[in-house]
Amino acid sequence: MQKSLQSAEYQRLIALLIAARHKAGIRQHGLAKKLGKPQSFVAKYEGGERRLDVVEFITIAEALGADPAKLFKQFLRGKSRSA
């Protein structure tokens, strides 16, 4: 199992969060404000410089107004297609 920030699976997960942010019409700065974090926090995970854990994924999804379980199911569906 590859743990790299550059793995195709991790990049796909981040792309899903970026798409959810765009769909919500929220800029990085606005999301960071909702999270109580600096804008660089969002830029670093979106840019592949920082790895997210599950709790952060849930917090980010909720800040975007998305259902974390639905987003994760969407991620898993994509994995089954590429496996």
DSSP file (Angstrom, degrees, kcal/mol; ACC not computed):
  #  RESIDUE AA STRUCTURE BP1 BP2  ACC     N-H-->O    O-->H-N    N-H-->O    O-->H-N    TCO  KAPPA ALPHA  PHI   PSI    X-CA   Y-CA   Z-CA
    1    1 A M              0   0    0      0, 0.0     2,-0.4     0, 0.0     0, 0.0   0.000 360.0 360.0 360.0 123.2    0.0    0.0    0.0
    2    2 A Q        -     0   0    0      1,-0.1     5,-0.0     2,-0.0     0, 0.0  -0.659 360.0-173.5 -82.1 128.8    1.5    3.3   -1.1
    3    3 A K        +     0   0    0     -2,-0.4    -1,-0.1     3,-0.0     0, 0.0   0.314  40.2 130.3-102.1   7.1    1.3    6.1    1.5
    4    4 A S    >   -     0   0    0      1,-0.1     3,-1.3     2,-0.1     6,-0.2  -0.240  64.0-133.8 -65.7 146.8    2.6    8.8   -0.7
    5    5 A L  T 3  S+     0   0    0      1,-0.2    -1,-0.1    43,-0.1    45,-0.1   0.684 108.7  58.8 -66.5 -17.6    0.8   12.1   -1.1
    6    6 A Q  T 3  S+     0   0    0      4,-0.1    -1,-0.2     5,-0.0    -2,-0.1   0.368  75.6 125.4 -95.9   4.2    1.3   11.6   -4.8
    7    7 A S    <>  -     0   0    0     -3,-1.3     4,-2.5     1,-0.1     5,-0.2  -0.304  69.4-122.7 -63.7 149.6   -0.6    8.3   -5.1
    8    8 A A  H  > S+     0   0    0      1,-0.2     4,-1.9     2,-0.2    -1,-0.1   0.871 111.2  53.0 -60.8 -37.8   -3.3    8.3   -7.6
    9    9 A E  H  > S+     0   0    0      2,-0.2     4,-1.9     1,-0.2    -1,-0.2   0.921 110.4  45.6 -66.0 -44.3   -5.9    7.3   -5.0
   10   10 A Y  H  > S+     0   0    0     -6,-0.2     4,-2.4     1,-0.2     5,-0.2   0.910 111.7  52.1 -67.3 -40.3   -5.0   10.2   -2.7
   11   11 A Q  H  X S+     0   0    0     -4,-2.5     4,-2.3     1,-0.2    -1,-0.2   0.871 108.5  52.1 -62.0 -36.0   -5.0   12.6   -5.6
   12   12 A R  H  X S+     0   0    0     -4,-1.9     4,-1.7    -5,-0.2    -1,-0.2   0.879 108.0  51.2 -67.3 -37.8   -8.5   11.4   -6.5
   13   13 A L  H  X S+     0   0    0     -4,-1.9     4,-1.7     2,-0.2    -2,-0.2   0.924 111.9  46.4 -64.1 -44.6   -9.7   12.0   -2.9
   14   14 A I  H  X S+     0   0    0     -4,-2.4     4,-2.6     1,-0.2    -2,-0.2   0.897 108.9  55.1 -65.7 -39.9   -8.3   15.5   -2.9
   15   15 A A  H  X S+     0   0    0     -4,-2.3     4,-2.5     1,-0.2    -1,-0.2   0.874 105.6  53.9 -60.1 -36.2   -9.9   16.2   -6.4
   16   16 A L  H  X S+     0   0    0     -4,-1.7     4,-2.0     2,-0.2    -1,-0.2   0.909 110.0  46.0 -64.2 -42.8  -13.2   15.1   -4.9
   17   17 A L  H  X S+     0   0    0     -4,-1.7     4,-2.1     2,-0.2    -2,-0.2   0.883 112.1  50.9 -68.3 -38.2  -12.9   17.6   -2.1
   18   18 A I  H  X S+     0   0    0     -4,-2.6     4,-2.6     2,-0.2    -2,-0.2   0.922 110.2  49.8 -64.2 -43.1  -11.8   20.4   -4.5
   19   19 A A  H  X S+     0   0    0     -4,-2.5     4,-2.7     1,-0.2    -2,-0.2   0.894 110.0  50.9 -62.1 -39.8  -14.8   19.6   -6.7
   20   20 A A  H  X S+     0   0    0     -4,-2.0     4,-1.8     2,-0.2    -1,-0.2   0.881 110.0  50.2 -65.6 -37.4  -17.1   19.8   -3.6
   21   21 A R  H  X>S+     0   0    0     -4,-2.1     5,-2.2     2,-0.2     4,-0.6   0.927 112.3  46.5 -66.0 -44.3  -15.6   23.2   -2.7
   22   22 A H  H ><5S+     0   0    0     -4,-2.6     3,-1.1     1,-0.2    -2,-0.2   0.918 110.8  52.5 -63.3 -42.7  -16.1   24.5   -6.2
   23   23 A K  H 3<5S+     0   0    0     -4,-2.7    -1,-0.2     1,-0.3    -2,-0.2   0.857 108.8  50.8 -60.9 -35.3  -19.7   23.1   -6.3
   24   24 A A  H 3<5S-     0   0    0     -4,-1.8    -1,-0.3    -5,-0.2    -2,-0.2   0.589 111.4-125.3 -78.4  -9.7  -20.3   24.9   -3.0
   25   25 A G  T <<5 +     0   0    0     -3,-1.1     2,-0.5    -4,-0.6    -3,-0.2   0.840  61.6 142.1  70.2  32.8  -19.0   28.2   -4.5
   26   26 A I      < -     0   0    0     -5,-2.2    -1,-0.2    38,-0.0     2,-0.1  -0.908  42.7-142.3-112.6 132.8  -16.4   28.6   -1.7
   27   27 A R     >  -     0   0    0     -2,-0.5     4,-2.4    -3,-0.1     5,-0.2  -0.437  33.0-103.1 -83.0 164.5  -12.9   29.9   -2.2
   28   28 A Q  H  > S+     0   0    0      1,-0.2     4,-2.8     2,-0.2     5,-0.2   0.902 122.5  52.7 -53.7 -43.9  -10.0   28.5   -0.2
   29   29 A H  H  > S+     0   0    0      1,-0.2     4,-2.2     2,-0.2    -1,-0.2   0.905 109.1  48.9 -61.7 -42.3   -9.9   31.5    2.0
   30   30 A G  H  > S+     0   0    0      2,-0.2     4,-2.0     1,-0.2    -1,-0.2   0.893 112.5  47.6 -65.3 -40.3  -13.6   31.1    2.9
   31   31 A L  H  X S+     0   0    0     -4,-2.4     4,-2.0     2,-0.2    -2,-0.2   0.929 110.3  52.1 -65.8 -44.4  -13.2   27.4    3.6
   32   32 A A  H  X>S+     0   0    0     -4,-2.8     5,-2.7    -5,-0.2     4,-1.0   0.904 108.1  52.2 -58.4 -41.5  -10.2   28.1    5.8
   33   33 A K  H ><5S+     0   0    0     -4,-2.2     3,-0.6     1,-0.2    -1,-0.2   0.918 108.8  49.7 -61.6 -43.5  -12.2   30.7    7.7
   34   34 A K  H 3<5S+     0   0    0     -4,-2.0    -1,-0.2     1,-0.2    -2,-0.2   0.842 113.7  46.8 -62.2 -33.1  -15.0   28.2    8.3
   35   35 A L  H 3<5S-     0   0    0     -4,-2.0    -1,-0.2     2,-0.1    -2,-0.2   0.592 110.4-121.9 -84.4 -11.7  -12.4   25.7    9.6
   36   36 A G  T <<5S+     0   0    0     -4,-1.0    -3,-0.2    -3,-0.6    -4,-0.1   0.823  75.1 117.5  71.6  31.0  -10.7   28.2   11.8
   37   37 A K  S   <S-     0   0    0     -5,-2.7    -1,-0.3    -6,-0.2    -2,-0.1  -0.808  72.3 -94.2-124.2 163.5   -7.5   27.6    9.9
   38   38 A P    >>  -     0   0    0      0, 0.0     3,-1.7     0, 0.0     4,-0.8  -0.433  38.5-111.4 -72.9 156.9   -5.2   29.7    7.8
   39   39 A Q  H 3> S+     0   0    0      1,-0.3     4,-2.3     2,-0.2     3,-0.4   0.815 116.1  68.2 -57.3 -30.7   -5.7   29.7    4.0
   40   40 A S  H 3> S+     0   0    0      1,-0.2     4,-2.6     2,-0.2    -1,-0.3   0.788  89.5  63.7 -62.7 -26.9   -2.4   27.9    3.7
   41   41 A F  H <> S+     0   0    0     -3,-1.7     4,-1.9     2,-0.2    -1,-0.2   0.947 108.4  40.1 -59.4 -48.5   -4.0   24.8    5.4
   42   42 A V  H  X S+     0   0    0     -4,-0.8     4,-2.6    -3,-0.4     5,-0.3   0.924 115.5  51.5 -67.0 -45.1   -6.4   24.4    2.5
   43   43 A A  H  X S+     0   0    0     -4,-2.3     4,-1.9     1,-0.2     6,-0.2   0.877 109.2  51.6 -60.3 -38.4   -3.8   25.3   -0.1
   44   44 A K  H  <>S+     0   0    0     -4,-2.6     5,-2.7     2,-0.2     6,-1.4   0.908 113.6  40.9 -70.7 -41.5   -1.4   22.7    1.3
   45   45 A Y  H ><5S+     0   0    0     -4,-1.9     3,-0.7     4,-0.2    -2,-0.2   0.894 117.6  48.3 -74.8 -34.8   -3.8   19.7    1.3
   46   46 A E  H 3<5S+     0   0    0     -4,-2.6    -2,-0.2     1,-0.2    -1,-0.2   0.834 112.9  49.4 -69.6 -30.1   -5.2   20.7   -2.1
   47   47 A G  T 3<5S-     0   0    0     -4,-1.9    -1,-0.2    -5,-0.3    -2,-0.2   0.440 117.6-110.7 -88.1  -0.6   -1.7   21.1   -3.5
   48   48 A G  T < 5S+     0   0    0     -3,-0.7    -3,-0.2    -4,-0.4    -4,-0.1   0.672  89.2 112.2  82.2  16.6   -0.5   17.7   -2.2
   49   49 A E  S   <S+     0   0    0     -5,-2.7     2,-0.4    -6,-0.2    -4,-0.2   0.627  76.3  41.4 -92.9 -15.4    1.8   19.1    0.5
   50   50 A R  S    S-     0   0    0     -6,-1.4     2,-0.4    -7,-0.1    -2,-0.2  -0.996  74.8-136.6-137.7 136.5   -0.2   17.9    3.4
   51   51 A R        -     0   0    0     -2,-0.4     2,-0.3    -3,-0.1    -6,-0.1  -0.744  19.1-139.8 -93.6 138.4   -2.1   14.7    4.1
   52   52 A L        -     0   0    0     -2,-0.4     2,-0.2    -7,-0.1    -1,-0.0  -0.684   8.3-144.0 -93.1 148.5   -5.5   14.7    5.6
   53   53 A D     >  -     0   0    0     -2,-0.3     4,-2.3     1,-0.1     5,-0.2  -0.555  34.4 -97.4 -99.8 176.9   -6.8   12.3    8.2
   54   54 A V  H  > S+     0   0    0      1,-0.2     4,-2.3     2,-0.2     5,-0.2   0.890 122.7  52.4 -63.4 -41.2  -10.3   11.0    8.4
   55   55 A V  H  > S+     0   0    0      1,-0.2     4,-2.3     2,-0.2    -1,-0.2   0.906 110.6  48.2 -63.7 -40.9  -11.5   13.5   11.0
   56   56 A E  H  > S+     0   0    0      2,-0.2     4,-2.8     1,-0.2     5,-0.2   0.903 108.9  54.1 -65.2 -40.7  -10.2   16.4    8.9
   57   57 A F  H  X S+     0   0    0     -4,-2.3     4,-2.6     1,-0.2    -2,-0.2   0.932 110.8  46.1 -56.7 -46.9  -11.9   14.9    5.8
   58   58 A I  H  X S+     0   0    0     -4,-2.3     4,-2.4     2,-0.2    -2,-0.2   0.921 113.1  49.1 -63.0 -45.3  -15.2   14.9    7.7
   59   59 A T  H  X S+     0   0    0     -4,-2.3     4,-2.1     2,-0.2    -2,-0.2   0.901 113.1  47.1 -62.3 -42.6  -14.7   18.4    9.1
   60   60 A I  H  X S+     0   0    0     -4,-2.8     4,-1.5     2,-0.2    -2,-0.2   0.936 111.5  50.4 -65.7 -47.0  -13.9   19.8    5.6
   61   61 A A  H  <>S+     0   0    0     -4,-2.6     5,-2.7    -5,-0.2     3,-0.3   0.924 112.2  47.5 -57.8 -45.3  -16.9   18.0    4.0
   62   62 A E  H ><5S+     0   0    0     -4,-2.4     3,-1.5     1,-0.2    -1,-0.2   0.888 107.9  55.0 -65.5 -38.3  -19.3   19.4    6.6
   63   63 A A  H 3<5S+     0   0    0     -4,-2.1    -1,-0.2     1,-0.3    -2,-0.2   0.794 107.4  51.9 -63.8 -26.9  -17.8   22.9    6.3
   64   64 A L  T 3<5S-     0   0    0     -4,-1.5    -1,-0.3    -3,-0.3    -2,-0.2   0.475 119.5-112.9 -85.7  -3.1  -18.6   22.6    2.6
   65   65 A G  T < 5S+     0   0    0     -3,-1.5     2,-0.3     1,-0.3    -3,-0.2   0.685  75.7 131.1  78.4  18.3  -22.2   21.6    3.3
   66   66 A A      < -     0   0    0     -5,-2.7    -1,-0.3    -6,-0.2    -2,-0.1  -0.708  66.3-111.5-103.0 154.9  -21.6   18.2    1.9
   67   67 A D     >  -     0   0    0     -2,-0.3     4,-2.4     1,-0.2     5,-0.2  -0.773  22.7-152.0 -83.5 114.9  -22.4   14.8    3.5
   68   68 A P  H  > S+     0   0    0      0, 0.0     4,-2.5     0, 0.0     5,-0.2   0.867  94.5  53.0 -58.1 -37.6  -19.1   13.2    4.4
   69   69 A A  H  > S+     0   0    0      2,-0.2     4,-2.4     1,-0.2     5,-0.2   0.913 110.2  47.1 -65.1 -41.9  -20.5    9.7    4.1
   70   70 A K  H  > S+     0   0    0      2,-0.2     4,-2.3     1,-0.2    -1,-0.2   0.907 112.1  50.3 -66.1 -41.2  -21.9   10.4    0.6
   71   71 A L  H  X S+     0   0    0     -4,-2.4     4,-2.0     1,-0.2    -2,-0.2   0.923 112.1  47.3 -62.0 -43.1  -18.5   11.9   -0.5
   72   72 A F  H  X S+     0   0    0     -4,-2.5     4,-2.5     2,-0.2    -2,-0.2   0.887 110.0  52.3 -67.9 -37.6  -16.6    8.9    0.8
   73   73 A K  H  X S+     0   0    0     -4,-2.4     4,-2.5     2,-0.2    -1,-0.2   0.898 108.0  52.4 -62.1 -39.3  -19.1    6.5   -1.0
   74   74 A Q  H  X S+     0   0    0     -4,-2.3     4,-1.7     2,-0.2    -2,-0.2   0.905 109.1  49.9 -61.4 -41.4  -18.5    8.5   -4.2
   75   75 A F  H  X S+     0   0    0     -4,-2.0     4,-1.5     1,-0.2    -2,-0.2   0.925 111.1  48.9 -61.6 -45.6  -14.7    8.0   -3.6
   76   76 A L  H  X S+     0   0    0     -4,-2.5     4,-1.9     1,-0.2    -2,-0.2   0.869 106.7  55.4 -65.6 -37.3  -15.2    4.3   -3.1
   77   77 A R  H  X S+     0   0    0     -4,-2.5     4,-1.2     1,-0.2    -1,-0.2   0.905 107.4  50.4 -61.4 -40.9  -17.3    3.9   -6.2
   78   78 A G  H  X S+     0   0    0     -4,-1.7     4,-1.4     1,-0.2    -1,-0.2   0.837 106.9  55.3 -64.9 -33.3  -14.5    5.4   -8.2
   79   79 A K  H  X S+     0   0    0     -4,-1.5     4,-1.3     1,-0.2    -1,-0.2   0.891 103.2  54.3 -67.9 -39.5  -12.1    3.0   -6.7
   80   80 A S  H  < S+     0   0    0     -4,-1.9    -1,-0.2     1,-0.2    -2,-0.2   0.836 107.0  52.1 -65.7 -30.7  -14.1    0.0   -7.7
   81   81 A R  H  < S+     0   0    0     -4,-1.2    -1,-0.2     1,-0.2    -2,-0.2   0.863 114.6  41.1 -70.7 -35.3  -14.1    1.2  -11.3
   82   82 A S  H  <        0   0    0     -4,-1.4    -2,-0.2     1,-0.2    -1,-0.2   0.589 360.0 360.0 -90.9  -8.9  -10.3    1.6  -11.4
   83   83 A A     <        0   0    0     -4,-1.3    -1,-0.2    -5,-0.1    -2,-0.1   0.471 360.0 360.0 -81.6 360.0   -9.5   -1.7   -9.5
